[in-house]
Amino acid sequence: MSGKIAMKKKVLRRLKGQIKFIFFLFKANKNNRSFKMLKNKYLLLSFIGFSLYCLDKRLKKQVKVYYVDSMPFGFNGLAIPPFGIFIDKKHKGNKNLLLHEIVHWKQFQENGLLLFLIKFFFYQIKYGYDKNPMEIEARFNESDFCKCNYTFCVKNGIAKTVSNPNFRKL
């Protein structure tokens, strides 16, 4: 039971840090017009409410896994915090794909929703999908070549996780 209490305290500290970060954005960007939307009090309250909702979700040990008929952009699976992991029904028995998505879920649990999203999209813009450090961490069971060339490996059937010639097609 003490482990659960320690986890709650850790999550509350992280939530407090996220709220401080939002207030920092308000103060630092008072005169910046691009942050007008952030100044909206209702947006801030929504963010706090959503963070509290996520607090409860993050404390649960098991993540919900949903098997769906199709995934957007040719993806095979997606971890969408705080809702769960979504995997294409064609890959229902694929343990490697599930483990890949669980790593993303653990990244979310460690960082919190806001920091997870900021980090993930920052890395996505800076490095691209194949070189994104959070993606490389999730590819722990792939070969060294596939860790940094994942799209090529998936499209050509080399990846251990999954094979899909339509992977990441827009």
N, C-alpha and C positions, 0 to 999 in steps of 0.2 A: 504493500500500500504506500510505503514511503517513496517508492520510485514514481508512482503516479502523481504524488504531491509535488515532488521535485520537478517532474515534467510540466505540471500546471504552472509552477512558479517560473520556469524557464520560458514557457510560451507567453505568460503575462508580461515578463520583462521584454520579450521581443515585440509584443504588441505595443507596449509603451514606447519602445524605440521607433516603431513605425509611425505612431501618432506624432512623436516629436519631429520626425522627418517631414511629415506633412506640414506641421506648423512652421518648420524651417523654410519650406518652399514658399509659404505664404509671406513670411517676413522678408526673405531674400529677394522676392520677385514682386514687391508691391507695385513698382512702376512698370513692370514688364507686361505688355498687353497680351502676350501669348499665354500668360497664366491667369487671365481673367476668369476662365472657367473654374480653376482651382479655388478662386476666392469665394465661390458660391458656398454658403454655409450648409445648404442642403446636401451638396456633394460630399462635404467633409463628414456630416452626420451619417450619410449613406455608407461612406468608407468605414467609419468606426463600427457601424452596425454589421456590415459585411465581415469585418475583421473579427468581431465577436462571434459571429456565426461560424467562421472558419476555425476559431479557437476550439470549439467543441468538436468539429470534424477532425482536426489535427490530433486531438488527444486519443482518438479511437485507434487501436492497434491495426485493425484490418481495413484495407482499402476495398471499396466496392469495384468489382470488375464487371463491365457490361459488354456483351457480345452483340454487335450491330451488323446489319445487312451490308452496309457500305460505309467507307470512310472518305472524307474529302481529300482531294489532291493526290489520290493514289497512296496515301499513308496506310499502313497496316495496323497501327495502334497509336493512341494518344493518351497521355496522362493529362487530365484537365482538372487541376486543383480548384476548389476543394470537392469537386463532384465525384471523381473516380477515374478509373482507367477504362478506356473504350478500345476494344479490339475487334477487327473484322472477323465475322463468323468463320471465314475460311481458315483462320489461324487459331481456332479454339484450343487445340492441343499443343500449341507451340510454346514450350516452357521458356525458351530463350527470349522470345518476344515479350512474354509476360515479365521476365526478370529485367529486361531493358526498361520497361515502363515502370516497374517497381522502384528502380534506381531513381527515376525522375520523381516519383512520389516521395521518396526519402529526402531528395534534395528540397522539395517543397516543405516537408516537415521540419527540416533543419533550418531553413532560411525564413520561413513564413511566406505568406502569399505575395505580399508586395515586393519584398526583396527577391524572391524567386523569379517573379515576372520581370522585374527590372534587370536582374543579372542575365536571365535567359535571352531576352530580346536585345540587350546590349551586346552580348557575345554573338548573337545571331547576325546583327548588323556589322559588327567589327570583323568577325572571322568567317561568317557564312555557316551553313548547316553542317558541312562535313568537318570543319575545324573548330566548331563550337566546343569549348572545354566541358560543358555540362553534358553534351551529347557523347563526347569521347569517353567520359567517365561511365556513362550508361552502356557503352560498348565494351565492357570489360572482358567479355568472353570471345571477342573477335580477334582475328590476326592483326598484327601491327599495320599491315597494308590497309586492311578494311577499316581500322579505327579512324584513319584520316581520309579515306576514299570510300566512305560508306555508300553514297548514292550509286557509284559505279558498281560496287560489289553487289548491292541489292538488285540492281537492274540486270546484271549479268549472272546472277545465281551463285556468286562466290561467297556471299555473307552466310555466316552460321545462323543468324537470327531469322532471316526470311529471304525469299526470292520473289521479286515482283517487277516485271518489265515496265509497268506503269507508275512506278514509285516516283513521287514528287512531281507529277505532271500537272501543270496549271491549266 
